[in-house]
Amino acid sequence: FPDKERLYEDVAMTRMGALLEEVKAAVEKTDDPVEKVRQFLLASARRMDRDRLGWMATVNIFWSLDRTRRGSAIVKLRDEFEHLLRDLIADAIAQKRFRLVDPAVLGRLLLSGLNQLPRWHQPKGRLSAPQVVDQYFNIIMQGVLVS
């Protein structure tokens, strides 16, 4: 590696690639558009729960990358991850399972909760990370599900 930043980027690439594959596999297990969004989040939470420090490091690495390298492969993987969630949300909207909301805004809301979780959640606490994310999902969905 020519420098530390390239090493960090490679670590983040490996982690993002594995996360993306895990999430894709989880959403393929159901045809229900709402459940696909839920499975996306739960798969992400399980991955984060297994490697909390790695998750936090990857988030920090992304934000610390040199601005001139924002077109790098790690950013492309991150974008693919986020766009998958947005596409799942858009599909739920198209199937009239979610109210008409901006998929990017809802996606960012869901991912913000997920990304901040390791900052306060205790691994040996009352709820696992996936259980917390499931509660997040249920709380948020009550505001976007069609009655």
Salt bridges, closest charged atoms under 4 A:
GLU5 OE2 - ARG69 NH1 2.45
GLU9 OE1 - ARG69 NH2 2.19
GLU22 OE1 - ARG47 NH1 3.37
GLU22 OE1 - ARG50 NH2 2.69
ASP32 OD1 - ARG97 NH1 2.60
GLU35 OE2 - ARG38 NH1 2.66
ASP49 OD1 - ARG52 NH2 2.84
ASP51 OD2 - ARG15 NH1 2.06
ASP79 OD1 - ARG78 NH2 2.49
GLU80 OE2 - LYS24 NZ 2.82
GLU82 OE2 - ARG78 NE 3.66
GLU82 OE1 - ARG86 NH2 3.56
ASP134 OD1 - ARG38 NE 2.66
